[in-house]
Structure formats: structure tokens, C-alpha cells
């Protein structure tokens, strides 16, 4: 492992006086074993085949009946699970994290728990309380497994709000917010005060059961933020569907009002902004300005977005305006504009503004590194990069060896917990899975070079 670290550092070399685009030509694959490359190539090819993604859960069930549970589990562990998941036990996760750190990468742990839009309503609070306990364990693991924290001294983990509060409540809040606009009943400051004091809220348009669930949800979020703050772990809140995102953003704003104050040393709570939505650039500009006026730190995870097909289908069924960009090129332009906006914010406001460039797109990464150079933003400063574990390694490794802060999103847990989660993510990210052709080509080239004895092999 130490040999790999030294090799990466020597390849990075001394900083150049002129900006030079990083080379994403697969040369960093030299630091991966042949078995890892072969698995990555086969799994990515399989995931790029639409029937596998569309019928993933049915295929899993079919393989268990045909091959038996033991063989089916072994195949999954050797393929999808092994490629995209850190493991089930703390020891397995630690081994994965240590390997990433040896390659100059950092972990972004993700608990694979969420409430699906079409799932049956949960009775009581026990399911959400169980999820909170899992999230609190993730906070401890995020801090305990990381030898070198991020540039702010903090570790980072992902948080899905729908693990701690119901989609039905979020729909109700979103519906009211769209009808009433800004309301003092639902101000972030009022919700933050309720979190701090523990006093009961009585929102006029919610019934008694919904008010109790809102209060319990606020309590869970507050306990989560308290634990994260004590452990120096930042929370990256995932965006979800547009029919609940306004409610999720309200809850994030409430957490930010309490925990993103200047004395806390940067943003504890970050929100995710999806460039494939038409209103994202304006919303990002507005919320960055609101944070500045309030004297709050502002943390942004910028993504293209994963729910385009679902959003368009819902808009057609409801007869409403499609909220998404018209095509992929428009999404690229939106991402570029949002990236430029945030780079300027980081340049102006320094440690009070942080950005994660969460993208597998090479052009977006080049734009980010170029603007960091132009604006004098240090490579290990308030801008970092994020990609999925098991994907886009030719970009992640090149960034890491050049000294940039690069995080890999790492789900962990049992096969039963993680495989349905992975299949849902693959269904949401079809374009990403099908667009990994360049990575597959680079993997194929590296494998052929090794078969012909023309490429060095790494040894752990």
C-alpha cells in the first residue's frame, strides 16, 4: 500500500506554472490489479445492457430459484456487490477505505436506506428510528475509518432524508409550499427553533398525526446533526424527486440555520442541486445569496441528476409542465453554468462556501480544474470531486494523484439491503451506466496490454 502511495505522489510531480488539463487516458489503472480491472470491465458491460437494469430485481429472484441462494449470493458478491459496495462488516468497509486511501481517494459512506415513492405507508416511528440508529453508526464509522480527514478537518457522509421522514409528509409540505409560497409557519428559522427547543409544532394545514410525525422527524434530524457535529462529519443531503424536493430543501435550510453558522467552521450540512432541472441555476443563485445575507456557510453538491425519466413520466400523467431540461446538451450547459456560479462563490467567500463537483463527465471535471487554477482555489481546498465507487476510476485516480480531494460514494451493508438499492440507482442512472463506454474501452486496452505483457502490474 505504501508503494502505491509513493508511486502516485511521484507521478503527480511538482505543480506546473501553467494550467495543464489532466489526462484521463487510463494510465492510472496501473495501480489496480488485473482481477479488479477484469471485474470492472465485465460488470460495467453488463450494467450497460438495458434489460439487466430494467429487470434487475426479477433476474436476482430468478437466479436464486435456479441456482440456489448460496451460488446466487456468491455470484453477486463476485460481481455487482464486489464492484460497487464496500462490504457488510466494519472490517470489510475498513479494508475498502484503506485501499482507496492508498490510491489517494477518500470515502463518502452511504447507508442504503430510503423510502420509495410507491411503498406502503409506514406505521408509527419505529422504521425511521431504526434508520436513525443506522445513520448514527455511519457517522461514527465515517470518522473512525478515515486517517486523513478532508480539507476542513471533517469527514463526509451521505444522508437521504426519506430514511428519517416520510415521503407522504414531504409531499404534503411541498404541496402547501407551492400553493402558499413563503409562509412563517414553515420558515427554516421556526423549524430550527423547534429542533433546538424540542417544543411541539402545530402546523395549521397538517392533521394531528402529521404534526406528530413532523416533530419526530425534526428530532431525528437534530440528533443526526448533533452527532455529526460532535464527530466532525459533514452531511451531504441527497436530492430526490421534484414532488418532494422543496420539502427536503426546507429541512436542509432548517438544519443549516442551526448548524452552518460561522463559528461552526464551514458548512456541516450540504444540499444537492440537480442541473437537469430547469430552475436549478436560479435557485442556486438565490440560495447562495440568502446564505451570504444570513451569514451562514453554504455547502453544495452539484450533480446532473438521476430522475429525468421518472420526472417526465409524472409530468405527462399529471398534465403539468416538464421540469427537466429538454435534452442532454441543455443539461450540460446548465451544469456548466451552475459550476461557474459556484466557483465564483467559492473564490469570493472562501471557507464559508464549499462545493463538491459530483460528476463522471470529463469535460465538467476539466472545467472545474481550469477554473480552480484561474481563480487561485487550492487543489485541496473548499472544492472537491465525487464519483461512485466502482465507476469512473480513470478520472478519480488521475484527480487523486494530482492532489485534488476526491471522494468515492460508498454504500455498505448486506446483500439483501444493498442489491435492491444498487438496482434502483442503476435504473435512475441509465445514461451514466450506458455512457461508461469510454471507461470500458480504457479497461479493455489495459487488460490487453497486460495479457500481451506490455503493462506493469500492481502488487498489494
Residue pairs with C-beta under 8 A, 6 or more apart in sequence:
1 98
1 99
1 102
1 460
2 102
4 31
4 102
4 103
4 458
4 460
5 102
5 104
7 31
8 31
8 103
8 104
8 400
8 401
9 401
11 401
12 401
12 402
12 403
19 369
19 370
19 373
19 374
21 366
21 369
21 370
22 365
22 366
22 369
22 398
22 399
22 402
23 398
24 362
24 365
24 394
24 395
24 398
25 394
25 442
26 394
26 442
26 443
26 445
26 446
27 398
28 393
28 394
28 397
28 398
28 401
29 37
29 393
29 394
29 397
29 442
29 443
29 446
30 446
30 455
30 456
30 458
31 103
31 397
31 458
32 40
32 393
32 458
33 457
33 458
33 460
34 447
34 450
34 457
37 443
37 446
37 447
37 450
38 447
39 78
39 79
39 82
39 83
40 83
40 390
40 393
40 443
41 440
41 443
41 444
41 447
42 79
43 79
43 80
43 83
43 84
43 390
44 83
44 391
44 433
44 436
44 439
44 440
44 443
45 440
46 52
46 79
47 53
47 80
47 426
47 433
47 436
48 433
48 434
48 436
48 437
48 440
50 430
50 434
52 59
53 423
53 426
53 427
53 430
53 433
54 427
56 423
56 426
56 427
57 420
57 423
60 72
60 76
60 419
60 423
63 72
63 75
64 72
67 75
73 415
76 415
76 419
77 415
80 419
80 422
81 415
81 418
81 419
81 422
83 390
84 388
84 389
84 390
84 391
84 411
84 422
85 389
85 410
85 411
85 412
85 413
85 418
85 422
86 92
86 93
86 96
86 97
86 107
86 109
86 389
86 410
86 411
86 412
87 93
87 95
87 96
87 412
88 412
88 413
88 414
88 415
90 141
92 412
93 109
93 141
93 145
93 410
93 412
94 145
96 107
96 389
96 410
97 107
97 145
97 146
97 410
99 460
100 106
100 107
100 408
100 410
101 107
101 146
101 147
101 148
103 397
103 400
104 397
104 400
104 401
104 403
104 406
105 396
105 397
105 400
105 406
105 407
105 408
106 146
106 148
106 150
106 156
106 405
106 406
106 407
106 408
107 142
107 145
107 146
107 155
107 407
107 408
107 410
108 156
108 157
108 158
108 236
108 386
108 407
108 408
108 409
108 410
109 138
109 141
109 142
109 145
109 157
109 158
109 410
109 412
110 157
110 158
110 409
110 410
110 411
110 412
111 131
111 134
111 135
111 138
111 158
111 160
111 163
111 411
111 412
111 413
112 411
112 412
112 413
112 417
112 418
112 421
112 422
113 131
113 134
113 135
113 160
113 163
113 417
113 421
114 160
114 162
114 163
114 240
114 421
115 122
115 162
115 163
115 166
115 167
116 167
116 424
117 167
117 241
117 243
119 167
121 166
121 168
122 128
122 166
125 213
125 216
128 163
128 164
128 165
128 166
128 216
128 217
128 220
129 220
131 163
131 164
132 164
132 220
132 223
132 224
134 163
135 159
135 163
135 164
135 224
136 223
136 224
136 227
138 157
139 157
139 224
139 227
139 228
139 231
139 233
140 227
140 231
142 155
142 156
142 157
142 231
142 233
143 155
143 231
143 232
143 233
146 155
149 155
149 232
150 156
150 234
150 384
150 405
151 380
151 381
151 382
151 384
151 405
152 234
152 265
152 266
152 351
152 354
152 382
153 232
153 265
154 232
154 233
154 234
154 266
154 268
155 231
155 232
155 233
155 234
156 233
156 234
156 235
156 236
156 407
157 228
157 233
157 234
157 235
157 236
158 236
158 238
158 409
159 224
159 235
159 236
159 237
159 238
160 237
160 238
160 240
161 170
161 221
161 237
161 238
161 240
161 248
161 251
161 252
162 170
162 240
162 244
164 217
164 220
164 221
164 224
165 213
165 214
165 217
165 220
165 221
165 251
166 213
166 217
167 244
169 210
169 213
169 214
169 217
169 247
170 244
170 247
170 248
171 243
171 244
171 247
172 205
172 206
172 210
173 186
173 246
173 247
173 250
174 243
174 244
174 245
174 246
174 247
176 183
176 186
176 205
177 183
177 186
177 246
177 247
177 250
178 246
184 190
185 203
185 204
185 205
186 203
186 250
188 250
188 253
188 254
188 256
188 257
189 254
189 257
190 201
191 201
191 218
191 250
191 251
191 254
191 257
192 254
192 255
192 257
192 258
193 199
194 200
194 201
194 215
194 218
195 218
195 219
195 221
195 222
195 254
195 255
195 258
196 222
196 258
198 219
200 211
200 215
201 211
201 214
201 215
201 218
202 211
203 210
203 211
203 214
206 214
217 251
218 251
218 254
221 251
221 254
221 255
222 258
224 235
225 235
225 255
225 258
225 259
225 268
225 269
227 233
228 234
228 235
228 268
229 259
229 264
229 268
234 266
234 267
234 268
234 269
234 270
234 299
235 255
235 268
235 269
235 270
236 270
236 272
236 299
236 301
236 356
237 248
237 252
237 269
237 270
237 271
237 272
238 272
239 245
239 248
239 271
239 272
239 273
239 274
239 303
239 305
240 248
240 307
241 307
241 310
241 311
241 314
242 277
242 307
242 311
242 323
243 314
249 271
249 287
252 269
252 271
253 287
255 268
255 269
256 267
256 269
256 271
256 291
256 296
256 297
256 298
257 294
257 296
259 268
259 269
260 267
260 268
260 269
260 291
260 296
260 297
260 298
260 299
261 295
261 296
261 297
262 295
262 296
262 297
262 352
264 297
265 351
266 297
266 299
266 351
266 352
266 354
266 382
267 296
267 297
267 298
267 299
267 352
267 353
267 354
268 297
268 299
269 299
270 299
270 300
270 301
270 354
270 356
271 287
271 299
271 300
271 301
272 300
272 301
272 302
272 303
272 358
273 280
273 283
273 284
273 300
273 301
273 302
273 303
273 338
274 280
274 303
274 304
274 305
274 306
274 307
275 281
275 302
275 303
275 304
275 305
275 325
275 331
275 334
275 335
275 338
276 304
276 305
276 308
276 324
276 325
276 331
276 334
277 305
277 311
277 323
277 324
277 325
278 323
278 324
278 325
278 334
279 323
280 334
280 338
281 334
281 337
281 338
281 341
284 300
284 338
284 341
284 342
285 341
287 298
288 298
288 300
288 341
288 342
288 345
288 353
291 297
291 298
292 298
292 349
292 352
296 352
297 351
297 352
297 353
297 354
298 345
298 349
298 352
298 353
298 354
299 353
299 354
299 355
300 342
300 353
300 354
300 355
300 356
301 355
301 356
301 358
301 386
302 335
302 338
302 339
302 342
302 355
302 356
302 357
302 358
302 359
303 358
303 359
304 331
304 332
304 335
304 359
304 361
305 324
305 331
306 425
306 428
306 429
306 432
307 428
308 324
308 431
309 430
310 428
311 322
311 323
311 324
312 322
312 324
314 320
315 321
315 322
315 323
316 322
324 331
325 331
325 334
328 431
332 361
332 363
332 364
335 359
335 361
335 364
336 364
336 367
339 357
339 364
339 367
339 368
339 371
340 367
340 371
342 353
342 355
343 355
343 368
343 371
343 372
343 375
343 377
343 383
344 375
345 353
345 355
346 353
346 354
346 355
346 375
346 377
346 381
346 382
346 383
347 375
347 376
347 377
350 382
351 382
353 382
354 382
354 383
354 384
355 382
355 383
355 384
356 383
356 384
356 385
356 386
356 407
357 364
357 365
357 368
357 383
357 384
357 385
357 386
358 385
358 386
358 387
359 365
359 385
359 386
359 387
360 387
360 388
360 391
360 392
360 395
360 432
360 435
360 436
362 395
362 438
365 385
365 395
365 399
368 383
368 385
369 399
369 404
371 377
372 378
372 379
372 383
377 383
379 402
379 403
379 404
379 405
380 403
380 404
380 405
383 405
384 404
384 405
384 406
384 407
385 396
385 399
385 404
385 405
385 406
385 407
386 406
386 407
386 408
386 409
387 393
387 395
387 396
387 406
387 407
387 408
387 409
388 408
388 409
389 408
389 409
389 410
389 411
391 432
391 436
391 439
392 436
392 439
393 439
394 438
394 439
394 442
396 406
396 408
399 406
400 406
411 418
411 421
411 422
412 418
413 421
426 433
446 455
449 455
450 457
